[in-house]
Amino acid sequence: MTDEQKVTTVQTLCEHDVNATADVVLVYLHLAASKMIERIYPYDLDKTEADIPARYDMIQCELASRLFLRQGAQGENSHDENGVNRTYDSVDDFDILSRLTPFVKVVG
């Protein structure tokens, strides 16, 4: 999936929010990739976004859209205002990141 396709996917997941410009979405895609690298390659500090397997492209888009939609309320566990209730039960995004398989290698 190209970066352009990822941007379009995230914008769609964000219901074409006017603030979800291509530049903003790319930032969130990079943030998502950074979180993914920490999960996929926990012991290899030399890995980059290019090393993320293509099979995880949709997971990156899903994580980026969640990060975008949660902006301004990061870490919020509960919120009630004018009949609108907001709660984030997984602020660490473990439900998404747990779908990634860490790569490790035997040293010896």
C-alpha positions as CSV (number, residue, x, y, z in Angstrom):
1,M,0.0,0.0,0.0
2,T,1.4,3.4,-1.0
3,D,1.6,6.3,1.4
4,E,-1.2,8.0,-0.6
5,Q,-3.4,4.9,-0.2
6,K,-2.7,4.9,3.5
7,V,-3.6,8.6,3.8
8,T,-6.9,8.0,1.9
9,T,-7.7,5.0,4.1
10,V,-7.1,6.9,7.3
11,Q,-9.2,9.9,6.0
12,T,-12.0,7.4,5.3
13,L,-11.7,5.9,8.7
14,C,-11.9,9.4,10.2
15,E,-15.0,10.0,8.2
16,H,-13.3,12.7,6.1
17,D,-12.8,15.0,9.1
18,V,-11.8,18.4,7.6
19,N,-8.8,18.4,9.9
20,A,-7.5,15.1,8.5
21,T,-5.4,16.7,5.8
22,A,-2.8,14.6,4.0
23,D,0.0,16.2,6.0
24,V,-1.6,15.7,9.3
25,V,-2.5,12.1,8.5
26,L,1.1,11.4,7.4
27,V,2.2,12.5,10.9
28,Y,-0.2,10.1,12.5
29,L,0.9,7.3,10.2
30,H,4.5,7.9,11.2
31,L,3.5,7.9,14.9
32,A,1.6,4.6,14.4
33,A,4.6,3.1,12.5
34,S,6.9,4.1,15.4
35,K,4.6,2.3,17.9
36,M,4.5,-0.7,15.6
37,I,8.3,-0.9,15.2
38,E,8.6,-1.0,19.0
39,R,6.2,-3.9,19.1
40,I,7.5,-5.8,16.1
41,Y,11.2,-5.4,16.6
42,P,11.6,-4.9,20.4
43,Y,15.3,-5.7,20.4
44,D,16.4,-4.2,17.1
45,L,17.0,-0.5,17.3
46,D,18.1,-0.2,13.7
47,K,14.7,-1.1,12.2
48,T,12.8,1.7,10.4
49,E,9.3,2.2,9.0
50,A,10.4,0.5,5.7
51,D,11.0,-2.7,7.7
52,I,7.3,-3.1,8.7
53,P,5.8,-6.0,6.7
54,A,3.2,-4.9,4.1
55,R,0.6,-7.2,5.7
56,Y,0.4,-4.7,8.6
57,D,-0.5,-1.7,6.4
58,M,-4.2,-1.8,7.5
59,I,-3.2,-2.1,11.1
60,Q,-1.1,1.0,10.7
61,C,-4.0,2.8,9.2
62,E,-6.3,1.7,12.0
63,L,-3.9,2.8,14.6
64,A,-3.2,6.1,12.9
65,S,-7.0,6.8,12.7
66,R,-7.4,6.0,16.4
67,L,-4.6,8.3,17.3
68,F,-6.1,11.1,15.1
69,L,-9.6,10.7,16.5
70,R,-8.3,10.8,20.0
71,Q,-6.4,14.0,19.6
72,G,-7.2,16.6,22.2
73,A,-8.3,14.0,24.6
74,Q,-5.2,11.8,24.9
75,G,-5.4,9.4,27.8
76,E,-9.0,10.3,28.6
77,N,-10.6,7.5,30.7
78,S,-14.0,9.1,31.1
79,H,-15.8,12.2,29.9
80,D,-19.5,13.3,30.2
81,E,-20.7,16.5,28.7
82,N,-24.1,17.4,27.3
83,G,-25.2,13.8,27.1
84,V,-22.0,12.7,25.3
85,N,-20.0,10.1,27.1
86,R,-16.4,9.3,26.2
87,T,-14.2,6.5,27.7
88,Y,-11.0,5.0,26.4
89,D,-10.6,1.6,27.9
90,S,-7.4,0.9,26.0
91,V,-5.3,4.1,25.9
92,D,-2.2,2.1,25.2
93,D,-3.8,0.7,22.1
94,F,-2.9,-2.8,23.2
95,D,-6.0,-4.2,21.4
96,I,-4.5,-3.1,18.0
97,L,-0.8,-3.7,18.8
98,S,-1.4,-7.2,20.1
99,R,-2.3,-8.2,16.6
100,L,1.4,-7.7,15.6
101,T,3.8,-10.6,15.9
102,P,7.2,-9.6,17.4
103,F,10.3,-10.7,15.4
104,V,13.2,-12.0,17.5
105,K,16.3,-14.0,16.6
106,V,18.5,-16.4,18.5
107,V,21.9,-15.1,19.3
108,G,24.7,-17.5,19.8
